[in-house]
Amino acid sequence: MIRDIMRDEAFLAQKAEPATLGDLPIAQDLLDTLAANQSRCVGMAANMIGVNKRIIVFDNEGKYMVMFNPEIIKKSDPYQAQEGCLSLLGVRPAKRWKSIKVKYQNEQFQVRFKTFTGWTAQIIQHEVDHCDGIVI
């Protein structure tokens, strides 16, 4: 189901609760909402649709990917970026890393590790910030 975009900064600043198997429908709503906003958005976190759970979805080189309980466990090569957000107005500065290693759970809640670089890494970092209650 396509959901409305949350714009309440007090809600967005809350640290997300861990996702569970019962949260699979939220991931589908996130995918539907991301697809509906694909012309202006490349990733979403659950708090962007009003659900305070640690779930992100993003464009991974042309294919949408879902992560439950993502954690960035390694990062290298910092740089300064300018980012916009569907939940916020304008563009803001953000420190990002060119390469990140992420620990997450897939749709079967199996733990996975994957390294991402470049644009995809930047998207993930933005969405993990959402999960951590960081409003850029």
Secondary structure, 3 states (H helix, E strand, C coil): CCCCCCCCHHHHCCCCECCCHHHHHHHHHHHHHHHHCCCCCCEEEHHHHCCCECEEEEEECCEEEEEEEEEEEEEEEEEEEEEEECCEEEEEEEEEEEEEEEEEECCCCCEEEEEEEHHHHHHHHHHHHHHCCCCC
